Amino acid sequence: MLCMKVNLLGVTGYLVQTGHFNSGRGNVAQRDEARRVAFSLTYSDHDASIRPAERRRPQRLARRRPGPTGPHPRIRLLRGRIWWCQLSCVWVHNEIRSIRHSNSGVTPAKYAVGMTFSMVARSACGQWWGVAVASRFLAVGSPVPVAAAGIGAVATQAFANVTYKHRGMALLREGNSARETLRILLDADEGRERRQVGIVDRFGEAASHTGQDCSDWAGSRQGRGYAIQGNFLTGDDVLVAMESEWLASDPSMPFSRRLLVALNAGERAGGDRRGRQSAALLAVGANAGYGGHDDIGVDLRVDDSPDPIPELLRLLALHDLYLTASTDTEKIPMTADLYQEVNTLAKMSGHADFASWVNAENLEMRVADDNSWVDGKVLAMLRDTRRLAAVG
């Protein structure tokens, strides 16, 4: 039955586009073709035995011309059936959405309005820019954040105007400040009262806008080097918690972790009042990317999870392990005995030697090229393989 409804909806589009729902004074050949297509699209998927009749149908239709006072009775009947099928599909669609969001405490219409809470910031050293964002929205890391090293960062949300991202970055590259960029974007947008956006520029100046039509609770907080904004929140305490955590954290902490810790503080304070679904973290700095070949230091996303921020924290820990270099305090000198140990453990894991194990585990940044040192975390991982083998 549902398949028939879908097919009938397809018939509707075909008939409307080709003008077959005009009065009975239309082209007879067009009406005959419309009836033939309507019959084949509606029934060919349901009963193979009808197909022979379908092939004969155009000849029979050609002998039945509609009168000058209106369309053929079968076209009128088809119109009625299509109308009822459309109405039924709309009702089913609304019922599905109501069931899906029955536990969220909001209507489906409001679900489409609100989006997120986020933070845009520049590091205290002036070498990093980034965005941390979380929402009861699928894959929030796709529409909201953008950042460029030496330029700034933008987060666009609520009824997000995603053109704010590339247009905002272009304005920042031209030398406009965060406030000037925000003003230019809003002046050109008739939907500004439904938008929410945060911007930080290369110098650490920040600006934020919350339109009057954003879903309650909505607002923002700004300071030197950061802007925090959110809508559909449990209250102002979410943004206060994020700001307090940011200001209290050690500025020497890795920038990406500092951003995510502040975001997590907002989640603990209540976050998005609809619940949790996705989160993202973007941090950029000059030559901060893999191998120093681009500026993307961290670009992590959790697109659909009941606890996206804890999952993002886990991913950040893995990122730090695999994609950041060891500090001096993490380096353990490779003695002859230790070298023999790691080679033995690597062979127990099924590898030719320690170097093969390192390559297979993607840990090159945690071991010296000349094997003069090894990261303590890497050594612990390798020793765990022996422990697990013993347990097995």
Secondary structure as a PSIPRED ss2 file (coil, helix, strand):
# PSIPRED VFORMAT (PSIPRED V4.0)

   1 M C   1.000  0.000  0.000
   2 L H   0.000  1.000  0.000
   3 C H   0.000  1.000  0.000
   4 M H   0.000  1.000  0.000
   5 K H   0.000  1.000  0.000
   6 V H   0.000  1.000  0.000
   7 N H   0.000  1.000  0.000
   8 L H   0.000  1.000  0.000
   9 L H   0.000  1.000  0.000
  10 G H   0.000  1.000  0.000
  11 V H   0.000  1.000  0.000
  12 T H   0.000  1.000  0.000
  13 G H   0.000  1.000  0.000
  14 Y H   0.000  1.000  0.000
  15 L H   0.000  1.000  0.000
  16 V H   0.000  1.000  0.000
  17 Q H   0.000  1.000  0.000
  18 T H   0.000  1.000  0.000
  19 G C   1.000  0.000  0.000
  20 H C   1.000  0.000  0.000
  21 F C   1.000  0.000  0.000
  22 N C   1.000  0.000  0.000
  23 S C   1.000  0.000  0.000
  24 G C   1.000  0.000  0.000
  25 R C   1.000  0.000  0.000
  26 G C   1.000  0.000  0.000
  27 N C   1.000  0.000  0.000
  28 V H   0.000  1.000  0.000
  29 A H   0.000  1.000  0.000
  30 Q H   0.000  1.000  0.000
  31 R H   0.000  1.000  0.000
  32 D H   0.000  1.000  0.000
  33 E H   0.000  1.000  0.000
  34 A H   0.000  1.000  0.000
  35 R H   0.000  1.000  0.000
  36 R H   0.000  1.000  0.000
  37 V H   0.000  1.000  0.000
  38 A H   0.000  1.000  0.000
  39 F H   0.000  1.000  0.000
  40 S H   0.000  1.000  0.000
  41 L H   0.000  1.000  0.000
  42 T H   0.000  1.000  0.000
  43 Y H   0.000  1.000  0.000
  44 S C   1.000  0.000  0.000
  45 D C   1.000  0.000  0.000
  46 H C   1.000  0.000  0.000
  47 D C   1.000  0.000  0.000
  48 A H   0.000  1.000  0.000
  49 S H   0.000  1.000  0.000
  50 I H   0.000  1.000  0.000
  51 R H   0.000  1.000  0.000
  52 P H   0.000  1.000  0.000
  53 A H   0.000  1.000  0.000
  54 E H   0.000  1.000  0.000
  55 R H   0.000  1.000  0.000
  56 R H   0.000  1.000  0.000
  57 R H   0.000  1.000  0.000
  58 P H   0.000  1.000  0.000
  59 Q H   0.000  1.000  0.000
  60 R H   0.000  1.000  0.000
  61 L H   0.000  1.000  0.000
  62 A H   0.000  1.000  0.000
  63 R C   1.000  0.000  0.000
  64 R C   1.000  0.000  0.000
  65 R C   1.000  0.000  0.000
  66 P C   1.000  0.000  0.000
  67 G C   1.000  0.000  0.000
  68 P C   1.000  0.000  0.000
  69 T C   1.000  0.000  0.000
  70 G C   1.000  0.000  0.000
  71 P C   1.000  0.000  0.000
  72 H C   1.000  0.000  0.000
  73 P H   0.000  1.000  0.000
  74 R H   0.000  1.000  0.000
  75 I H   0.000  1.000  0.000
  76 R H   0.000  1.000  0.000
  77 L H   0.000  1.000  0.000
  78 L H   0.000  1.000  0.000
  79 R H   0.000  1.000  0.000
  80 G H   0.000  1.000  0.000
  81 R H   0.000  1.000  0.000
  82 I H   0.000  1.000  0.000
  83 W H   0.000  1.000  0.000
  84 W H   0.000  1.000  0.000
  85 C H   0.000  1.000  0.000
  86 Q H   0.000  1.000  0.000
  87 L H   0.000  1.000  0.000
  88 S H   0.000  1.000  0.000
  89 C H   0.000  1.000  0.000
  90 V H   0.000  1.000  0.000
  91 W H   0.000  1.000  0.000
  92 V H   0.000  1.000  0.000
  93 H H   0.000  1.000  0.000
  94 N H   0.000  1.000  0.000
  95 E H   0.000  1.000  0.000
  96 I H   0.000  1.000  0.000
  97 R H   0.000  1.000  0.000
  98 S H   0.000  1.000  0.000
  99 I H   0.000  1.000  0.000
 100 R H   0.000  1.000  0.000
 101 H C   1.000  0.000  0.000
 102 S C   1.000  0.000  0.000
 103 N C   1.000  0.000  0.000
 104 S C   1.000  0.000  0.000
 105 G C   1.000  0.000  0.000
 106 V C   1.000  0.000  0.000
 107 T C   1.000  0.000  0.000
 108 P H   0.000  1.000  0.000
 109 A H   0.000  1.000  0.000
 110 K H   0.000  1.000  0.000
 111 Y H   0.000  1.000  0.000
 112 A C   1.000  0.000  0.000
 113 V C   1.000  0.000  0.000
 114 G C   1.000  0.000  0.000
 115 M C   1.000  0.000  0.000
 116 T E   0.000  0.000  1.000
 117 F E   0.000  0.000  1.000
 118 S E   0.000  0.000  1.000
 119 M E   0.000  0.000  1.000
 120 V E   0.000  0.000  1.000
 121 A E   0.000  0.000  1.000
 122 R E   0.000  0.000  1.000
 123 S C   1.000  0.000  0.000
 124 A C   1.000  0.000  0.000
 125 C C   1.000  0.000  0.000
 126 G C   1.000  0.000  0.000
 127 Q C   1.000  0.000  0.000
 128 W E   0.000  0.000  1.000
 129 W E   0.000  0.000  1.000
 130 G E   0.000  0.000  1.000
 131 V E   0.000  0.000  1.000
 132 A E   0.000  0.000  1.000
 133 V E   0.000  0.000  1.000
 134 A E   0.000  0.000  1.000
 135 S E   0.000  0.000  1.000
 136 R C   1.000  0.000  0.000
 137 F C   1.000  0.000  0.000
 138 L C   1.000  0.000  0.000
 139 A C   1.000  0.000  0.000
 140 V C   1.000  0.000  0.000
 141 G C   1.000  0.000  0.000
 142 S C   1.000  0.000  0.000
 143 P C   1.000  0.000  0.000
 144 V C   1.000  0.000  0.000
 145 P E   0.000  0.000  1.000
 146 V E   0.000  0.000  1.000
 147 A E   0.000  0.000  1.000
 148 A E   0.000  0.000  1.000
 149 A C   1.000  0.000  0.000
 150 G C   1.000  0.000  0.000
 151 I C   1.000  0.000  0.000
 152 G E   0.000  0.000  1.000
 153 A E   0.000  0.000  1.000
 154 V E   0.000  0.000  1.000
 155 A E   0.000  0.000  1.000
 156 T E   0.000  0.000  1.000
 157 Q E   0.000  0.000  1.000
 158 A E   0.000  0.000  1.000
 159 F C   1.000  0.000  0.000
 160 A C   1.000  0.000  0.000
 161 N C   1.000  0.000  0.000
 162 V C   1.000  0.000  0.000
 163 T H   0.000  1.000  0.000
 164 Y H   0.000  1.000  0.000
 165 K H   0.000  1.000  0.000
 166 H H   0.000  1.000  0.000
 167 R H   0.000  1.000  0.000
 168 G H   0.000  1.000  0.000
 169 M H   0.000  1.000  0.000
 170 A H   0.000  1.000  0.000
 171 L H   0.000  1.000  0.000
 172 L H   0.000  1.000  0.000
 173 R H   0.000  1.000  0.000
 174 E C   1.000  0.000  0.000
 175 G C   1.000  0.000  0.000
 176 N C   1.000  0.000  0.000
 177 S C   1.000  0.000  0.000
 178 A H   0.000  1.000  0.000
 179 R H   0.000  1.000  0.000
 180 E H   0.000  1.000  0.000
 181 T H   0.000  1.000  0.000
 182 L H   0.000  1.000  0.000
 183 R H   0.000  1.000  0.000
 184 I H   0.000  1.000  0.000
 185 L H   0.000  1.000  0.000
 186 L H   0.000  1.000  0.000
 187 D H   0.000  1.000  0.000
 188 A C   1.000  0.000  0.000
 189 D C   1.000  0.000  0.000
 190 E C   1.000  0.000  0.000
 191 G C   1.000  0.000  0.000
 192 R H   0.000  1.000  0.000
 193 E H   0.000  1.000  0.000
 194 R H   0.000  1.000  0.000
 195 R E   0.000  0.000  1.000
 196 Q E   0.000  0.000  1.000
 197 V E   0.000  0.000  1.000
 198 G E   0.000  0.000  1.000
 199 I E   0.000  0.000  1.000
 200 V E   0.000  0.000  1.000
 201 D E   0.000  0.000  1.000
 202 R C   1.000  0.000  0.000
 203 F C   1.000  0.000  0.000
 204 G C   1.000  0.000  0.000
 205 E C   1.000  0.000  0.000
 206 A E   0.000  0.000  1.000
 207 A E   0.000  0.000  1.000
 208 S E   0.000  0.000  1.000
 209 H E   0.000  0.000  1.000
 210 T E   0.000  0.000  1.000
 211 G C   1.000  0.000  0.000
 212 Q C   1.000  0.000  0.000
 213 D C   1.000  0.000  0.000
 214 C C   1.000  0.000  0.000
 215 S C   1.000  0.000  0.000
 216 D C   1.000  0.000  0.000
 217 W C   1.000  0.000  0.000
 218 A C   1.000  0.000  0.000
 219 G E   0.000  0.000  1.000
 220 S E   0.000  0.000  1.000
 221 R E   0.000  0.000  1.000
 222 Q E   0.000  0.000  1.000
 223 G E   0.000  0.000  1.000
 224 R C   1.000  0.000  0.000
 225 G C   1.000  0.000  0.000
 226 Y E   0.000  0.000  1.000
 227 A E   0.000  0.000  1.000
 228 I E   0.000  0.000  1.000
 229 Q E   0.000  0.000  1.000
 230 G E   0.000  0.000  1.000
 231 N C   1.000  0.000  0.000
 232 F C   1.000  0.000  0.000
 233 L E   0.000  0.000  1.000
 234 T C   1.000  0.000  0.000
 235 G C   1.000  0.000  0.000
 236 D C   1.000  0.000  0.000
 237 D H   0.000  1.000  0.000
 238 V H   0.000  1.000  0.000
 239 L H   0.000  1.000  0.000
 240 V H   0.000  1.000  0.000
 241 A H   0.000  1.000  0.000
 242 M H   0.000  1.000  0.000
 243 E H   0.000  1.000  0.000
 244 S H   0.000  1.000  0.000
 245 E H   0.000  1.000  0.000
 246 W H   0.000  1.000  0.000
 247 L H   0.000  1.000  0.000
 248 A H   0.000  1.000  0.000
 249 S C   1.000  0.000  0.000
 250 D C   1.000  0.000  0.000
 251 P C   1.000  0.000  0.000
 252 S C   1.000  0.000  0.000
 253 M C   1.000  0.000  0.000
 254 P C   1.000  0.000  0.000
 255 F H   0.000  1.000  0.000
 256 S H   0.000  1.000  0.000
 257 R H   0.000  1.000  0.000
 258 R H   0.000  1.000  0.000
 259 L H   0.000  1.000  0.000
 260 L H   0.000  1.000  0.000
 261 V H   0.000  1.000  0.000
 262 A H   0.000  1.000  0.000
 263 L H   0.000  1.000  0.000
 264 N H   0.000  1.000  0.000
 265 A H   0.000  1.000  0.000
 266 G H   0.000  1.000  0.000
 267 E H   0.000  1.000  0.000
 268 R H   0.000  1.000  0.000
 269 A C   1.000  0.000  0.000
 270 G C   1.000  0.000  0.000
 271 G C   1.000  0.000  0.000
 272 D E   0.000  0.000  1.000
 273 R C   1.000  0.000  0.000
 274 R C   1.000  0.000  0.000
 275 G C   1.000  0.000  0.000
 276 R C   1.000  0.000  0.000
 277 Q C   1.000  0.000  0.000
 278 S E   0.000  0.000  1.000
 279 A E   0.000  0.000  1.000
 280 A E   0.000  0.000  1.000
 281 L E   0.000  0.000  1.000
 282 L E   0.000  0.000  1.000
 283 A E   0.000  0.000  1.000
 284 V E   0.000  0.000  1.000
 285 G E   0.000  0.000  1.000
 286 A C   1.000  0.000  0.000
 287 N C   1.000  0.000  0.000
 288 A C   1.000  0.000  0.000
 289 G C   1.000  0.000  0.000
 290 Y H   0.000  1.000  0.000
 291 G H   0.000  1.000  0.000
 292 G H   0.000  1.000  0.000
 293 H C   1.000  0.000  0.000
 294 D C   1.000  0.000  0.000
 295 D C   1.000  0.000  0.000
 296 I E   0.000  0.000  1.000
 297 G E   0.000  0.000  1.000
 298 V E   0.000  0.000  1.000
 299 D E   0.000  0.000  1.000
 300 L E   0.000  0.000  1.000
 301 R E   0.000  0.000  1.000
 302 V E   0.000  0.000  1.000
 303 D C   1.000  0.000  0.000
 304 D C   1.000  0.000  0.000
 305 S C   1.000  0.000  0.000
 306 P C   1.000  0.000  0.000
 307 D C   1.000  0.000  0.000
 308 P H   0.000  1.000  0.000
 309 I H   0.000  1.000  0.000
 310 P H   0.000  1.000  0.000
 311 E H   0.000  1.000  0.000
 312 L H   0.000  1.000  0.000
 313 L H   0.000  1.000  0.000
 314 R H   0.000  1.000  0.000
 315 L H   0.000  1.000  0.000
 316 L H   0.000  1.000  0.000
 317 A H   0.000  1.000  0.000
 318 L H   0.000  1.000  0.000
 319 H H   0.000  1.000  0.000
 320 D H   0.000  1.000  0.000
 321 L H   0.000  1.000  0.000
 322 Y H   0.000  1.000  0.000
 323 L H   0.000  1.000  0.000
 324 T C   1.000  0.000  0.000
 325 A C   1.000  0.000  0.000
 326 S C   1.000  0.000  0.000
 327 T C   1.000  0.000  0.000
 328 D H   0.000  1.000  0.000
 329 T H   0.000  1.000  0.000
 330 E H   0.000  1.000  0.000
 331 K E   0.000  0.000  1.000
 332 I E   0.000  0.000  1.000
 333 P E   0.000  0.000  1.000
 334 M C   1.000  0.000  0.000
 335 T C   1.000  0.000  0.000
 336 A H   0.000  1.000  0.000
 337 D H   0.000  1.000  0.000
 338 L H   0.000  1.000  0.000
 339 Y H   0.000  1.000  0.000
 340 Q H   0.000  1.000  0.000
 341 E H   0.000  1.000  0.000
 342 V H   0.000  1.000  0.000
 343 N H   0.000  1.000  0.000
 344 T H   0.000  1.000  0.000
 345 L H   0.000  1.000  0.000
 346 A H   0.000  1.000  0.000
 347 K H   0.000  1.000  0.000
 348 M H   0.000  1.000  0.000
 349 S C   1.000  0.000  0.000
 350 G C   1.000  0.000  0.000
 351 H C   1.000  0.000  0.000
 352 A C   1.000  0.000  0.000
 353 D C   1.000  0.000  0.000
 354 F H   0.000  1.000  0.000
 355 A H   0.000  1.000  0.000
 356 S H   0.000  1.000  0.000
 357 W H   0.000  1.000  0.000
 358 V H   0.000  1.000  0.000
 359 N H   0.000  1.000  0.000
 360 A H   0.000  1.000  0.000
 361 E C   1.000  0.000  0.000
 362 N C   1.000  0.000  0.000
 363 L C   1.000  0.000  0.000
 364 E H   0.000  1.000  0.000
 365 M H   0.000  1.000  0.000
 366 R H   0.000  1.000  0.000
 367 V E   0.000  0.000  1.000
 368 A C   1.000  0.000  0.000
 369 D C   1.000  0.000  0.000
 370 D C   1.000  0.000  0.000
 371 N C   1.000  0.000  0.000
 372 S C   1.000  0.000  0.000
 373 W E   0.000  0.000  1.000
 374 V E   0.000  0.000  1.000
 375 D E   0.000  0.000  1.000
 376 G H   0.000  1.000  0.000
 377 K H   0.000  1.000  0.000
 378 V H   0.000  1.000  0.000
 379 L H   0.000  1.000  0.000
 380 A H   0.000  1.000  0.000
 381 M H   0.000  1.000  0.000
 382 L H   0.000  1.000  0.000
 383 R H   0.000  1.000  0.000
 384 D H   0.000  1.000  0.000
 385 T H   0.000  1.000  0.000
 386 R H   0.000  1.000  0.000
 387 R H   0.000  1.000  0.000
 388 L H   0.000  1.000  0.000
 389 A H   0.000  1.000  0.000
 390 A H   0.000  1.000  0.000
 391 V H   0.000  1.000  0.000
 392 G C   1.000  0.000  0.000
